[in-house]
Amino acid sequence: MFIKVAMLVIFFSVMVGIGIYCRKNATDVNGFVLGGRSVGPWLTAFAYGTSYFSAVVFVGYAGQFGWKYGIAATWAGIGNAIIGSLLAWVVLGRRTRIMTQHLDSATMPQFFGQRFNSKPLKIAASVIIFIFLIPYTASLYNGLSRLFGMAFDIDYSVCILLMAVLTAIYVIAGGYMATAINDFIQGIIMLFGIVTVIAAVLRSKGGFMAAYEGLAHITDPAVTDTPGIFASFFGPDPLNLLFVVILTSLGTWGLPQMVQKFYAIKNEESIKKGTIISTLFALVVAGGCYFLGGFGRLFSDQIDIAANGYDSVIPTMLQDLGPALIALVVILVLSASMSTLSSLVIASSSTLTIDFLKETFMKQMNEKKQLLLIRILVVMFIAISAVLALVQYKSSITFIAQLMGISWGALAGAFLAPFLYSLYWKKTTKASCWVSFIFGSGLMLVNMFAKNILPAIMQSPINCGAIAMLAGLVIVPVVSLFTPKPDQKLVEETFACYNKDTVVKQSTALGK
């Protein structure tokens, strides 16, 4: 117990210390929200990766999909690395950084407002973000309860309050820069932790080959009678696995807290390095999480899915590890959750302040008041998420936990296509953005409140979210072709940022 508590105290002390150290970088809105657009490749890549993966992925998704699809669940981690990280940086990174600086936008709603010269579009985007990010923050605490119950003899409520208070301190003090530095440290813990845990779990089952052979002998008549299916290349249900890959990989392209990382990149070199670092990080962390979950059925004699749910899979796999390893696992999951929580509350508070309150009820608000309000909202959002998590814990409500998938589907379904086309296609119209906003968020609300009216394949929030994203990629160009064209002068002024001449070293490009 001393080892576990000591490691936690050191971890929390470092997080808070960095927040206090970075307070000089958070003296204005640009510094607090974007770190002055001067964040290097390592910090940006780790901030992207740690915001991507939380306790929901490590405990919830890895356990659930590993149990359902076996070793084939690793495809979700590979998709996260290639589509969610590599392609996201290549396709979105540079253009997002250039156009958002040109339009002087610090948030995604502000980008839409400037890009289409539409205040209503900006307000609508901020409302969608506010509605769907708050429940997502509450889901970050899920999975921690079982791990803390396994590792400590303290009430889970204490864990929630500790995590909320300490995250609030370093975010309020240091803003984005403190979050980025802490994300870097938390990312290193996640990398080291996941590799160590996989090695320990497989060793407990006789090593990789023995564990893989054991998995090949497991059958589940409720799923399929095919022998070796859980050790196969595509698993027992390739179609639903594909939807998981799409939602968890392509979804990052439309999530405000993820895309906003590109706003803060320092320079071209940072984009190149960040692309490689972020991809490798996702491959190890996400690939490792789903790979570990794929061996969950080896512990089926200790797991009762019907009684305890999928969240019990990973904790059961880890419960027999030594105290130092269990402490490492707890810090690993805390790191994943705190990094994502800090990213979400900065995105939520800045969006609500800059894009909603300043545009509606507080139009005369100066920068000093904006910064103060953002900090107040950070406290409010963290408090709301903690209260929701406590309510869920005390009343055993599972509804909040399910909102993570719905939040991803709604946000990416609404924003992915309009944002992507706005960066590349001059003919993207304001009307197409409205249709995508309404379709993406509306479809997920239907899934949440009246899923029975949807086709069977769309009644799963994961499948529905993936379909919402893919549909948006068709909706935006089709609607743009049949709606009033955008103002040509505005479009040319916006895209002019891509045509500016840039002088580079000869080592980068040969001259004439």
N, C-alpha and C positions, 0 to 999 in steps of 0.2 A: 504493500500500500504506500510505503514511503517513496518508493521509486516512481510510482504512478503520479502521486501528488507533486513530487519535486519536478518531474518533467512538465506537468501542466503549469506550475507556477513559473518556470523558466519561459515556457512558450508564451504565456499571457504577458509577462513582463516585457519581453522583446517586442510584442505587438504594440503595446501601449507606448513604450519608449520611442519607437519609430514614428508613431503618430505625433508625439510631442516634438520630436526632432524636425519633422516636416512642416510644422505650422507656418514657417516663413514662406513656404511655397503656396500657401492658401490665403493670401491677403486680398484677392479679387476673384470675381466669378470665373474668369478664364483659368486662373491658377487652381482654383478649388475643383472645378469640373473637368478640366483637361490637362492639368499640370503644365500650363503654359505652352502646350503643343511642342514640348521638347523632351519627350520620353524616349529613351533609347530602345534598341531592339530586344535586349534580354528582358527588361522590365515589361515592355509592351507584350511580348510573346507569352511570358508567364502570366501577366494579368489576363490575357485572352484565355489561356488554358485553364487557369484556376477559376475564372468566372464561368467557364463552360461546365466544369465537372464539380458536383456537390455531393453531399451525403445521399441525395436522391439517387444519383447514378451508382455510387459505391455500394450502398446497402439495398436500395429499392430495386432499381433497374437491373443491376448485375445479378441479384438474387432471383428476381422474377424471370428475366429472359434466359438466364443460365439454366434455371429449372425447366423452362418450357422448351428451349431449343438445344440444350446441351452445349457442346464445345462450339457449335455453329454460331452461338451468340457472339463469338469473337468478331464476326463480320460487322457488328454494330460499332465496335471499337475501331476497326480498320476504316469503316465509313466515316467515323468522326474525325480520323486523322486526315484522310484524303479529301473528302468533300467538305467537312465542317471546318478544317483548318487549312490545308494546302490550297485548295481551290478558292476558299473564301479570301485568303490573303492575296492570291494571284489576281482574282477577278475584281475584288472590291477594294483591297488595301490602298493602292496608289490613287485611284480615281476618287475614292471617298475622301482621302486626305486633301487632295487638290481642290475638289469642288466645295467641300465644307468650309475650308479656309477662305476660298474666293467669295462664298456667300456669307461668311462670318457667322456660321451656325455652330452652336455648341451641343445641340441635341437633335434627335431624329425629327420630331415635330417641327422644330425651327428650320430644318433642312427643307421639309415639304413646303412650309410656308413661304420661304425665300425662293425656292426653285419654281413654284407655280404662282407666286405673288398672291397667295390666298391665306388670309387670316383664319377663316372658318376651317380650312383643311388642317392648319396648324393646331387649332383648338381640338378638333375631332381626334387627331392623332394622339394628343396629350391625354385626352379622356380615356381612349382605348388602353394606353399604356398604364394609366393610373388604375383602371379597373382590373386589368389582368396581371400586373406585376405584384400587387399587394398579396393576393393569395399565394403566388409563387414563393414569396419570401417566407410565408408561414410553413410551406412544405419543406424548406431547407432543414428544419429541425427534425423532420421525420427520419427515423433510422438511428438517430443519436440516442434515443430513449433505451433501446435494447442494448446498445453497446455500453452505455453508462450503467445500466442495470447489471450487465455482466462484469464490469470492471470495478465499480465502486458501490459502497453501501450508503449512498446518498440519494435523495429524491431527485428525480429527473427535472423537477421544477427549478432546482438550483442550477443545473446545467444550462437550461434555457436562459435564465436571468444572467448568469455569468457571461455566456456567449453574446447576449444582446447588449449588456452594459459595456463590455470591453470593445466590441465592434464599434459601438457608438462613440466611444472615447477617441479611438484612433482615426475614425473617419471625420468626426467633427473637428479635431485638432489639425490634421494634416491633409484632408481632402484626397483628391485623386493620387497625388504623389505618394502619400503615406500608404494608400491602398495598393499602389503598384509595387512599392518596395516590400510591403508585407506579403503581397501575392507572390513575389519572387521567393521569399523565404518559405512560405507555405507550399509553393510549388516544388521546391527541393525536398521538403518533407514528404510530399505526395509521391514524388518519383522514387525516393529511397524506400518509403514505406510500402508501396505496392509491390515492388520487386522482392523485398524481404518477406512480406506476408505470403506471396505466391510460393516462394521457395519453401517456407516453413510448412504451409498446408500440404503441398505435394510431397514433401519429405515425410509428413505424418502418414501418408498413404503409400509409402514405399518408393517414392520418386515419380518422375513424370511418366515413364513407360508403364509402370505398374498401375498408376492412377488411370491412365488412358485405357489400358486393357480392362481395368475394372469397370470403367464407364461403358465400354463396348458391350459388356455382358448385362447391362441393366436394361430392362424392358418395362413399359408401363402400358397395360392393356387399355387404359382409359384414353391413351394418346394414340398408340399404334402397336401392332404386334411385330413389326419389323425389327429383327435383332440388330443390335449395334447402332440404332438410329441416333442415339444421343452422342455418339462419337463420330458421326458422319459429317461430310463437308457442308451440307446445307440444312441438316437437322430435320425434324418431323414436319415443319410447317414453313417452307421457304417463302410463301406469299406474305404471311403476316410478319415474318422476319424482315422482309424487304421494306414494309411500312415502318418498322422500327428504325431501320437504317436511314430512311428518308427523313422521318421526323427528327431524330436526334442528330443528324448530320447536316441536311440542307436547312434545317430550322435556324441555325446560327446566323444565316445570311439576313434574316429579318428581325432578329432580336435586338432591341435598342441597346441593351447593356453590353452586347457583343460588338455590334457595329461601331459603337462609340469609341472603342479602343483604337480604331483606325484614325479617328479625328486627332488623336494626340501624338501620332508618330512624328519623330524628329526630322528624318530625312530619308532619301532614297536608299542609302546603305542600311538603314534601320529596317526598311521594308524587306529587303533581300534576306538579311540575317533573321529577321523575325519570322519570315515564312518557314524557314528550315527549322528553327528552334520550336516554334509552335506545333509544327507537324510531328516532330519527334516526341515532344511532350505528350501530345494527344495519343500517339501510337503506344507509348509506354503506359500512361495512366488509364486511358479509356480501354485500350486493347487489353491491358492487364486486368482491369476490373471485370470485364465481360468474360475473359479467359478464366479467371478465378471462379466466377459464378457458374461457368460451364461444368465444373466438377461438383456442383452442389448435390447432385443425386447420389454421390458416394456416401453422403451423410443422411440418406433418407430414413435410416433406422432411428435417427435422433430428431427428425423434423416432422411436424404435423401441419401441413399446409392448410388444411381445412380449419384447424383450430387457431393457428398463430399467423397465417398469412405468409406471403413471400418475403416480408421484411425479416423473418426469422432465419432465412437460409444462411446469409453471410455471417451473422453473429454466432450461429451454431458451428459453422466451419472454423471459427476463430477461438471458441471458448476454451480449448485445451492448450492454447499457446502459453508460453511463460509470461510472467508479470511485465517484464520489459517490453516484450512484443505486443502485449495487449495495450500497454500504455502508448506504444507507437501507433497502434491502430486507432485508438481514441483521438490522438493528436492529428493523425492523418485525416480522419473524418471531420474533426473540428476545423482543420485547415481548409478542407474542401468547402465546408459550409460557410465559414466566416468570410472567405474570399468572395464567394458568390453573393452572400448577403450584403457585403460592403459595396459591391458593384451595382447591385439592384437598387439599394437605397439612394446612391448618388444619382443613378439614372432617373428614379422616380421623383426625388425631391427637386432636382434641377429642371426636369420637364414640367412639373406642376407649377414651379415658380416662374420660369422664363416663358413658357409657352401657354400657360392657362391664366394664372392669377395676374401676371403683368399685362396680358392682352385683354382682360375682362374687368376685374374689380380693382386693380391696383396699377393703373396705367402710368402714374407719375412716380413709380418706385425707382429710386436711384440704385447704383450698383452696391453701395454699402448695405442698403436695406435688403436687396436681393440676396446678398451673401448671408446675412443674418437669417432671413426666412428659409433659405436652403438648409442651413444648419438646424433650424427648429424642426423643419419637416423630416430631416434625417432621424432625429429623435422620435418624432411621431411615428414614422413608418416602421422603425425598429420596434417601438413599443407595441404597435398594432400587430406586427408579425409574432412577437413574443406572446401576446395575449391570445391570439388565435391558436398558437401551438399549445399553450397551457390548457385552453378550452378543449382542444382535441385530445390532449393527454388525459385530462380528468374525466372526460365524458366518453372516451373511446370512439369519437366520431371519425369515420374514415373519409368523409366527404372532402375535407380540406386537402388530404394527401392526394386525392385524385385530380385536384385542380392544377397540379404541376403540368401534366400532359395537356390539359385544356388550355392553360396559359401559353405554353409553347405553340400549340396549334393556332390559337387566336392571334397572337402577336405576329408570328411568321406568316400566317395565312393572310393577314391584313397588310403587312408592310414589305414582305420580301420582294414580290414582283414590282410594285411601284418604285421601290428604292433602286432595285437593279436596273430597271429600264430608264429611270431618271438619270442615272449616271452615264448611260451609253446611247440612248435613243432620243433624238431631238423631237420626235413626233408624239412622245408620251403626253397625254392630256390630263387635265385636272379631273375630268369626269371619270377617267379610268381609275384614278386613285380612289375616288369616292366609292366606286363600285367594288374595288378590291377590299377597301376598309370594311364596307358593309357586309360583303360576302364572307370574308375570312372570320371576322369576329361574330357575325350572326350565325354562321354554320356551327361554330363551337358552342354558342349559347344554346342552340337547338339540341346539340349533342348532350349538353349538361342537364337541360330541363325537360326535353321531350325526345329522347333518343329513339323511342319506339317507332316514330314516324319515318325514321331514316332507314335506308336499306341495311340489311344485316351486316354487311362488311364495314359500314360506316358507324356502327353503334359503339365501336371501341374508340375512345378519345385519341389513341395513337393513330389508328387508320384514318380517322376523320381529319385530324390535323395534317397528316401527310397529303391527303387529297385536297385539302384547302390550299396548301402551298402550291401544289402542282397546278391546280385549277387557276390560281392567280396568274401564273406564267402564261396562260392562254387568254384569260379575261382582259388583262391590261392592253396587249396589242390589238385585240379584236375591238374592244370598246374605243380605243384611241382612233381606229380607222373610221368610226361612224359618229364621232362626237366633234364639237367645234375645235379647230386646230389651236394650239397654243400661240401666244403672241410671239411673232417671229423675232422681234427686236430683243425681247426678254430672253428667248432661247439662245440667240447668238451671243448675247452678253454673258450668259451663264457658261456656255461651252467655250468661250474665248480663253478661259483659264487653262485649257488643255493645249492651246496653241502658242503659249509663251515660250520664247527661246530660253534654253538653260545651258550654261557653259559647264562642261564636265572635264575631268582630267583625261589625258590621253590614254591612260591605262584602262579607262572605262570605255572610251569610244575613239577610234582613229579619226583624225581630221582629214581634210581633202588632200 
